[in-house]
């Protein structure tokens, strides 16, 4: 049985992260998954490992008392405690020279703590809150780097010649279903539904959705997701044909999205130059439903044949009209094909193939 140690950038969550999706699909592999350090005062790191999937055991790292090397003794004590913790868990599970998978630049701090046979860095986002030196050191030391977008590939390429593009993925079988029942919250809606799923961040630009629904009084705009202080949401909710349903359980999302007539993909103002295609787009595509998306400044469209792209709220509204008038099965089937190609099982298969080809597995 192959062995892999994952230093994750995020805790193991109910809504699976990219790292969880990949770790759950490592073939014939035992995985020790280490969550980021617990907050100070949190004792969760003292709990036994949690078996969350066959072959996957999760631990929480001990709290870090300081990230400042200038605080010499405290800094060294924190790093030493984490090192001892890692080594004790590897010894307990009889891990000897596993593959080390770092899903955060913070993993660079512990490369000397583990005797590994190969090192992987999964670069799936920018890390502005962490020292640049950490990511540089990690990328240089890695045998292979996976990057979630072309810009991230270019970002890492000066530090490592072995960088592979690995976009986000989707649980394709979950969303590629026909005839799903309409959720109770949508059953009284008579006209077409323009639907958005996602967190309503403070900086999420809802103005395209507002323009679209004011231009389509026969439609209903349905928003699904928690509010994080979005300032335009109250104005949007003043419209008679807008419904905000709050967050939905992940298992219920396919029922909602498959009953949208048009799926809306909006942008955060602080992420206008982020070229990562997140899982939500692939979820929309997997349903086959028409998708209208706001484009970043200067963006080359990712799916120009099946996604209606817009550069302004007015154009976004016009694209909604075109999407509502879409006829035939060609675009529907093409979107499904894009979703199928992005299935997490396919992403993990590519990871396994690459690691096997370079002798790490």
KAURHU-V224500 format. One record per residue. N is the residue number from 1. RES is the residue in one small letter. PSI is psi in radians with two decimals (* if undefined). NEAR is the number of other ideal C-beta (glycine too) atoms within 8 Angstrom. Layout:
BEGIN
n = {N,N}
res = {RES,RES}
psi = {PSI,PSI}
near = {NEAR,NEAR}
END
This chain:
BEGIN
n = {1,2,3,4,5,6,7,8,9,10,11,12,13,14,15,16,17,18,19,20,21,22,23,24,25,26,27,28,29,30,31,32,33,34,35,36,37,38,39,40,41,42,43,44,45,46,47,48,49,50,51,52,53,54,55,56,57,58,59,60,61,62,63,64,65,66,67,68,69,70,71,72,73,74,75,76,77,78,79,80,81,82,83,84,85,86,87,88,89,90,91,92,93,94,95,96,97,98,99,100,101,102,103,104,105,106,107,108,109,110,111,112,113,114,115,116,117,118,119,120,121,122,123,124,125,126,127,128,129,130,131,132,133,134,135,136,137,138,139,140,141,142,143,144,145,146,147,148,149,150,151,152,153,154,155,156,157,158,159,160,161,162,163,164,165,166,167,168,169,170,171,172,173,174,175,176,177,178,179,180,181,182,183,184,185,186,187,188,189,190,191,192,193,194,195,196,197,198,199,200,201,202,203,204,205,206,207,208,209,210,211,212,213,214,215,216,217,218,219,220,221,222,223,224,225,226,227,228,229,230,231,232,233,234,235,236,237,238,239,240,241,242,243,244,245,246,247,248,249,250,251,252,253,254,255,256,257,258,259,260,261,262,263,264,265,266,267,268,269,270,271,272,273,274,275,276,277,278,279,280,281,282,283,284,285,286,287,288,289,290,291,292,293,294,295,296,297,298,299,300,301,302,303,304,305,306,307,308,309,310,311,312,313,314,315,316,317,318,319,320,321,322,323,324,325,326,327,328,329,330,331,332,333,334,335,336,337,338,339,340,341,342,343,344,345,346,347,348,349,350,351,352,353,354,355,356,357,358,359,360,361}
res = {x,x,x,x,x,x,x,x,x,x,x,x,x,x,x,x,x,x,x,x,x,x,x,x,x,x,x,x,x,x,x,x,x,x,x,x,x,x,x,x,x,x,x,x,x,x,x,x,x,x,x,x,x,x,x,x,x,x,x,x,x,x,x,x,x,x,x,x,x,x,x,x,x,x,x,x,x,x,x,x,x,x,x,x,x,x,x,x,x,x,x,x,x,x,x,x,x,x,x,x,x,x,x,x,x,x,x,x,x,x,x,x,x,x,x,x,x,x,x,x,x,x,x,x,x,x,x,x,x,x,x,x,x,x,x,x,x,x,x,x,x,x,x,x,x,x,x,x,x,x,x,x,x,x,x,x,x,x,x,x,x,x,x,x,x,x,x,x,x,x,x,x,x,x,x,x,x,x,x,x,x,x,x,x,x,x,x,x,x,x,x,x,x,x,x,x,x,x,x,x,x,x,x,x,x,x,x,x,x,x,x,x,x,x,x,x,x,x,x,x,x,x,x,x,x,x,x,x,x,x,x,x,x,x,x,x,x,x,x,x,x,x,x,x,x,x,x,x,x,x,x,x,x,x,x,x,x,x,x,x,x,x,x,x,x,x,x,x,x,x,x,x,x,x,x,x,x,x,x,x,x,x,x,x,x,x,x,x,x,x,x,x,x,x,x,x,x,x,x,x,x,x,x,x,x,x,x,x,x,x,x,x,x,x,x,x,x,x,x,x,x,x,x,x,x,x,x,x,x,x,x,x,x,x,x,x,x,x,x,x,x,x,x,x,x,x,x,x,x,x,x,x,x,x,x,x,x,x,x,x,x}
psi = {2.27,2.72,2.42,2.32,2.18,2.10,1.76,2.69,-0.12,2.68,2.76,2.17,2.84,-0.71,1.92,2.35,3.01,-0.79,-0.74,-0.78,-0.74,-0.77,-0.56,-0.19,0.31,2.04,2.36,0.79,2.33,2.30,2.21,2.02,2.01,2.04,2.80,2.81,2.46,2.69,2.73,2.32,-0.26,2.24,0.16,-0.45,-0.27,-0.11,2.71,2.79,2.55,2.16,1.78,-0.40,2.77,2.11,0.03,2.07,2.32,2.31,2.71,2.30,2.65,2.73,2.57,2.16,-0.48,2.54,0.06,1.90,-0.38,-0.43,1.20,-1.09,-0.81,-0.71,-0.83,-0.64,-0.78,-0.82,-0.67,-0.67,-0.75,-0.74,-0.83,-0.67,-0.84,-0.84,-0.63,-0.67,-0.67,-0.70,-0.71,-0.71,0.13,0.81,2.14,2.04,1.05,2.99,2.34,2.13,2.01,2.09,0.30,2.54,-0.36,-0.35,-0.37,-0.44,-0.26,0.31,-0.53,-0.15,-0.27,2.27,1.79,2.74,-0.32,2.63,2.30,2.36,2.12,1.81,1.65,0.01,2.97,2.66,1.22,-0.37,-0.04,2.67,2.35,-0.54,-0.59,-0.88,-0.68,-0.83,-0.74,-0.77,-0.72,-0.68,-0.29,2.52,-0.54,2.54,2.30,2.34,2.44,-0.11,2.83,-0.68,-0.66,-0.58,-0.84,-0.60,-0.70,-0.46,-0.66,-0.34,-0.28,2.32,-0.23,1.32,2.19,2.35,2.15,1.55,2.96,2.96,-2.88,2.61,1.39,-0.84,-0.47,-0.57,-0.35,1.08,2.51,2.64,0.48,2.50,2.57,2.22,2.66,-0.68,-0.25,-0.11,-0.42,0.01,2.17,-0.69,-3.04,2.64,2.16,2.09,2.46,2.34,2.24,2.90,2.33,1.28,2.77,-0.62,0.17,2.18,1.80,-0.01,-0.63,-0.68,-0.68,-0.78,-0.74,-0.76,-0.52,-0.48,-0.16,1.25,-0.30,-0.14,2.87,2.27,2.16,2.18,2.26,2.09,2.79,2.62,2.32,0.72,0.53,2.16,-0.38,-0.19,-0.80,-0.71,-0.68,-0.69,-0.23,-0.32,2.42,-0.37,0.65,2.33,2.24,2.03,-0.04,-2.95,2.66,2.65,2.45,-0.63,-0.34,-0.22,-0.74,-0.63,-0.67,-0.94,-0.67,-0.22,0.13,2.56,-0.55,2.34,2.36,2.33,1.97,2.93,2.61,2.41,-0.53,-0.02,0.48,-0.39,0.35,2.03,0.21,2.25,1.95,2.95,-0.49,-0.73,-0.75,-0.52,-0.80,-0.85,-0.64,-0.48,-0.36,-0.14,2.64,2.51,2.26,2.18,2.43,2.42,2.56,2.76,2.20,0.19,2.38,2.17,2.40,-0.63,1.12,-0.38,-0.32,-0.11,2.30,1.82,2.53,2.59,-0.08,2.80,-0.66,-0.76,-0.60,-0.76,-0.73,-0.68,-0.57,-0.70,-0.77,-0.72,-0.67,-0.44,0.02,2.38,2.78,3.03,-0.15,-0.90,-0.67,-0.90,-0.62,-0.71,-0.77,-0.69,-0.71,-0.74,-0.76,-0.69,-0.41,0.15,2.48,-0.54,-0.64,-0.71,-0.79,-0.61,-0.70,-0.71,-0.85,-0.71,-0.78,-0.77,-0.62,-0.66,-0.45,0.16,0.21,-0.48,*}
near = {5,9,12,14,16,12,12,14,7,9,7,9,8,3,5,7,9,12,14,11,14,13,14,9,11,14,6,5,11,10,12,16,15,13,12,10,10,12,6,6,5,9,7,7,13,4,7,3,8,9,8,8,7,4,7,11,11,12,13,14,12,11,11,8,8,8,4,6,5,5,8,7,6,9,14,8,9,13,10,8,9,15,11,8,12,14,10,8,12,12,8,6,9,5,10,6,6,13,15,14,11,14,13,11,12,10,13,13,8,12,12,5,8,12,4,10,6,12,12,15,15,13,13,12,7,6,8,4,3,10,6,6,7,12,13,9,10,15,13,8,8,13,8,15,14,14,14,13,12,7,9,15,11,7,9,14,9,3,7,12,4,9,12,10,10,10,10,13,13,14,11,14,7,8,15,11,9,4,4,9,5,7,10,4,6,11,7,4,9,3,7,10,14,17,15,14,12,9,7,13,9,7,8,13,11,12,8,15,15,13,12,17,15,8,9,13,7,5,15,11,16,14,14,13,12,7,9,8,6,11,6,10,12,7,7,15,8,6,10,3,8,12,9,10,8,8,6,11,6,7,4,9,13,11,11,15,15,12,10,13,11,15,14,14,12,12,9,10,8,5,8,9,6,9,10,12,9,6,9,9,13,15,15,13,17,16,16,10,13,11,17,15,11,12,9,10,7,4,8,4,8,7,10,7,5,10,13,11,11,14,7,7,11,7,9,15,13,9,12,17,10,9,13,12,6,8,3,6,5,6,11,10,9,10,17,13,8,12,18,11,7,15,13,12,8,11,16,13,9,10,12,11,8,10,13,9,6,10,6,11,8}
END
